[in-house]
Amino acid sequence: MTLQQAGDIILFLWNTGLLTALAYAGSRFLIAHTKNKNLLLLNEWAMQAVQYAETHLHSSIDKKRAALSFLTERLNANKLGLKFDDKQLDTVIELAVRELKGRK
């Protein structure tokens, strides 16, 4: 394929609106993929925080506080701190506790 033919194809896609549609679909895919990866990281880090707290602390209040602190620090260190609110963090910690207790 020559450069002229490639240019003609791109021009055709642009004129028909297909190039815009493809670019939009691609950007939506990347956004969804990134959000999914962030949620997976959040869940993984919450589990690590809960496992640490369960192993090293005795009071349930201290455990939760330590797990939330660990998770918040980890998110902030990875520039994800503003992507999740306090209620989401609390929920993911609670889910990690339930999952951990279900494994035992």
Phi and psi in degrees as a GROMACS rama.xvg file:
@    title "Ramachandran Plot"
@    xaxis  label "Phi"
@    yaxis  label "Psi"
@TYPE xy
-87.6111  167.572  THR-2
-63.389  -36.8305  LEU-3
-64.1011  -42.7875  GLN-4
-65.4812  -41.0482  GLN-5
-63.0575  -41.4552  ALA-6
-62.8405  -39.5937  GLY-7
-64.101  -39.9975  ASP-8
-65.4283  -44.6309  ILE-9
-63.6476  -41.4562  ILE-10
-62.7533  -41.6656  LEU-11
-61.1738  -47.6631  PHE-12
-61.2783  -38.8784  LEU-13
-65.3724  -47.2206  TRP-14
-66.0929  -31.339  ASN-15
-86.2871  -8.65307  THR-16
87.1048  -2.70688  GLY-17
-68.219  -36.1094  LEU-18
-63.4539  -41.4269  LEU-19
-64.2436  -43.3006  THR-20
-63.7479  -41.7562  ALA-21
-65.6484  -41.4952  LEU-22
-64.3203  -42.0004  ALA-23
-63.4546  -46.4365  TYR-24
-62.5887  -40.0296  ALA-25
-64.0414  -41.4725  GLY-26
-68.1002  -38.5472  SER-27
-64.2765  -39.1004  ARG-28
-62.6882  -45.3116  PHE-29
-63.4527  -39.8858  LEU-30
-63.5954  -46.4828  ILE-31
-64.0478  -40.8414  ALA-32
-62.4722  -43.3459  HIS-33
-65.2699  -43.4394  THR-34
-61.9537  -41.4568  LYS-35
-62.3902  -43.6336  ASN-36
-62.8472  -40.4872  LYS-37
-62.6574  -40.8826  ASN-38
-67.1049  -38.723  LEU-39
-63.8169  -41.6247  LEU-40
-63.3587  -43.9204  LEU-41
-56.9248  -47.0488  LEU-42
-64.6626  -41.552  ASN-43
-64.156  -45.7266  GLU-44
-68.3936  -33.9721  TRP-45
-63.7825  -42.1691  ALA-46
-63.4746  -42.3399  MET-47
-61.6064  -42.4644  GLN-48
-63.2154  -43.7683  ALA-49
-67.8953  -41.3464  VAL-50
-61.6657  -42.358  GLN-51
-62.3589  -48.3058  TYR-52
-62.6628  -41.4745  ALA-53
-64.6248  -33.9062  GLU-54
-79.4952  -36.9793  THR-55
-109.068  -10.0081  HIS-56
-122.425  160.925  LEU-57
-110.864  -43.6592  HIS-58
-77.7558  136.257  SER-59
-64.9245  -32.3353  SER-60
-67.36  -44.3053  ILE-61
-63.2458  -39.1756  ASP-62
-61.1123  -47.8656  LYS-63
-66.1027  -44.1828  LYS-64
-60.47  -44.1986  ARG-65
-66.0483  -41.5621  ALA-66
-64.039  -43.8177  ALA-67
-64.1968  -39.8764  LEU-68
-63.7918  -46.4598  SER-69
-58.7957  -47.4999  PHE-70
-63.9919  -43.4575  LEU-71
-63.0967  -44.0865  THR-72
-62.3352  -41.9611  GLU-73
-64.0236  -43.4657  ARG-74
-63.8006  -45.2892  LEU-75
-63.2738  -39.7371  ASN-76
-63.5341  -26.481  ALA-77
-104.628  16.4149  ASN-78
57.6738  36.0751  LYS-79
-116.997  5.34876  LEU-80
-60.9362  -33.6651  GLY-81
-85.8836  -3.97734  LEU-82
-83.5877  -15.8116  LYS-83
-130.629  139.752  PHE-84
-94.3937  175.578  ASP-85
-60.976  -37.6552  ASP-86
-65.948  -40.0761  LYS-87
-64.3645  -41.9075  GLN-88
-64.3479  -43.1713  LEU-89
-60.8509  -43.0676  ASP-90
-64.8234  -43.8075  THR-91
-68.1005  -32.5435  VAL-92
-66.1494  -45.1062  ILE-93
-61.1507  -41.5748  GLU-94
-65.604  -38.1571  LEU-95
-65.1989  -39.0103  ALA-96
-61.8383  -46.3739  VAL-97
-62.6369  -42.3356  ARG-98
-64.1314  -42.8271  GLU-99
-63.7258  -42.7436  LEU-100
-69.7353  -29.2807  LYS-101
-71.1741  -23.8423  GLY-102
-78.0757  -27.2172  ARG-103
